[in-house]
Amino acid sequence: MLEPHFTTIWEFLGWNLAYNASAEFDDYRERYRWVIRGIDFLARGLEYNTQAPKLFKPAGWTMSQKIGGKAADENLQYRRLLREDDDFGARHDCKMPWERDNWLLGNRWYKIGEDLVLRGVSIGNEAEFNYFSYSRLNLFSYASWKRLDGIFGDEAINAWKNAGEEWKKFGQMDLSAAIPIDGSIQMRPGVESKRAKLEETDIVREEERLLLQKLDSFSPRLREQLCIERWDQLAETPGQQGSLLSSLNQSFEHHDADSSLPYGELKMIRAHLEKRLENKTPSRSGHALHRGAACAEVHSTRLSR
């Protein structure tokens, strides 16, 4: 191997083995073997890249979701085969069958990645809130599978309690939100990210609501102007624009005026895009905005005005 520290190759080929190569076989046992080959490949990549949290996440995800998640139609069979797989247990230090649970094994890699992040290793532009959520959500999946495995009583209750306690601790963590503290659109090298705690969400939302009311009382049109200017800046980054459009569509479909603060801004963007389409006037952000407007026109539902 010429460059074992290029983590993207490990991630891509591990995914390809576990998800694509495995799908070529009819027998679920043969598919399982290819899934495990993908997981072993990712584990080998981690041996070369012990300080790469961006690789620990796909390893944890594949172990968790490809064995027991909705991505695998054979999750019942895969979980049984994993418990019976003594060779896998010997390779990955989980020799007892009860230790070979995909959710717990996935959390091993998630937690190593989290420890690296807490020690200051970068995960690029990804929000720490997102990165740290995977291991906590795994605990809820682990508890949920107790019923599917026919396990009830104290063991199942304790699994749910542990998941709830860990989620509460997660809400108390001070984490990066991957939002530039200087108010710019995109994270850049040398720019510090805003930090927050999930348990403070309701407090922050109420503060935001009061500040927006104050802004609207000072200048009713200023918020719309700022919103559209920010959208035009996002047109330079299609990934961010696509993410915003996705939120736009979901907000239109599941709108609750009392609980969805972004709805007003998203409504402004929708009206802005429709006006651009009707006028067919090129915007300064070029083709990306036109693509976004067309996407919004096709996929968004009409608002009742």
C-alpha positions, 0 to 999 in steps of 0.5 A, spaced: 500 500 500 503 506 497 499 511 502 496 508 508 494 514 511 489 517 506 483 515 510 478 516 504 480 510 501 479 506 507 472 509 508 470 508 500 473 501 499 470 499 506 463 501 504 464 498 497 465 491 500 460 492 506 454 495 502 455 494 494 459 487 494 455 484 499 449 485 495 451 481 489 450 475 493 443 471 494 445 467 500 445 472 506 450 468 509 455 470 503 452 477 504 454 477 511 461 474 509 462 480 505 459 485 510 465 483 515 470 483 510 468 491 509 468 491 517 475 488 517 478 492 512 476 499 515 479 496 522 485 495 518 485 502 516 484 504 523 491 500 525 494 505 520 490 511 522 489 511 530 489 519 530 483 519 525 476 520 528 473 521 521 475 514 520 472 511 526 465 514 525 464 510 518 467 504 522 462 505 527 457 506 523 458 500 518 459 495 524 452 498 527 447 499 521 450 494 516 449 489 521 443 491 525 440 497 522 434 498 517 439 498 511 440 491 512 434 487 510 437 481 513 439 484 520 436 478 524 440 473 521 446 478 521 446 479 528 445 471 529 451 470 525 455 475 528 454 472 535 456 465 532 462 468 529 468 466 533 473 468 528 470 475 528 470 475 536 478 473 536 480 478 531 476 484 534 477 482 542 470 480 543 470 472 544 464 471 548 457 471 544 454 476 548 459 481 547 458 481 539 453 486 539 453 490 533 451 496 537 456 495 542 461 494 538 460 500 533 460 504 540 467 502 541 469 505 535 465 511 536 468 512 543 475 512 540 473 517 535 470 522 541 476 521 545 480 524 540 476 530 538 475 531 546 483 531 546 483 536 540 483 532 534 480 536 528 473 533 524 474 538 519 467 542 518 463 537 521 459 539 528 461 536 534 453 535 536 453 531 530 459 527 531 457 525 538 450 523 537 452 517 534 454 513 540 448 515 544 443 513 538 446 507 538 444 505 545 437 507 544 438 502 538 441 497 543 435 497 548 430 497 542 433 490 540 432 487 547 425 486 545 426 483 538 431 479 541 426 476 546 429 479 552 425 483 557 425 485 565 431 488 568 436 487 563 431 491 558 429 496 563 437 497 564 438 498 557 433 504 556 435 507 563 442 507 560 441 510 554 436 515 557 442 517 562 447 518 556 443 522 552 442 527 558 449 527 559 450 529 552 445 535 552 450 537 558 456 537 553 459 543 551 460 542 543 462 545 537 456 547 532 460 548 526 458 555 525 463 560 525 463 565 531 465 571 526 458 570 523 460 568 516 457 562 512 462 557 512 468 554 517 475 556 515 482 555 517 483 559 523 476 561 525 473 559 531 466 555 532 461 557 536 459 552 542 453 550 545 449 545 550 443 542 547 440 542 554 440 550 553 436 549 546 429 552 549 432 558 552 436 560 546 430 559 542 426 564 546 432 569 546 432 568 539 424 569 538 425 576 543 430 578 539 427 577 532 421 581 535 425 587 537 429 587 530 422 587 526 419 592 531 425 597 529 425 595 521 420 590 519 424 589 512 431 588 514 430 581 516 428 579 509 433 583 506 438 579 511 435 573 509 436 573 502 443 576 502 445 570 506 441 565 501 445 568 495 452 567 499 450 560 500 449 559 493 456 559 492 456 552 496 451 547 493 452 543 499 449 548 504 444 550 499 441 543 498 441 542 505 437 549 506 432 547 501 431 540 504 429 544 511 425 548 507 421 543 504 420 539 510 418 546 514 413 547 509 410 540 510 410 539 517 409 547 519 408 548 526 407 556 527 408 556 534 414 551 534 418 552 528 422 559 528 426 558 522 419 558 518 419 565 517 425 565 514 424 559 509 418 562 507 421 569 505 426 564 501 421 561 498 418 567 495 424 570 493 426 564 489 419 564 486 419 571 484 426 570 481 423 564 477 417 568 474 421 574 472 427 569 469 432 574 472 439 572 473 441 573 480 448 575 482 450 568 484 449 565 478 447 558 476 447 555 483 441 559 485 437 558 479 438 550 480 436 551 487 430 555 485 428 550 480 429 544 486 424 548 490 419 549 485 419 542 484 419 539 491 416 544 495 409 544 497 405 551 496 403 555 502 396 557 503 397 564 504 
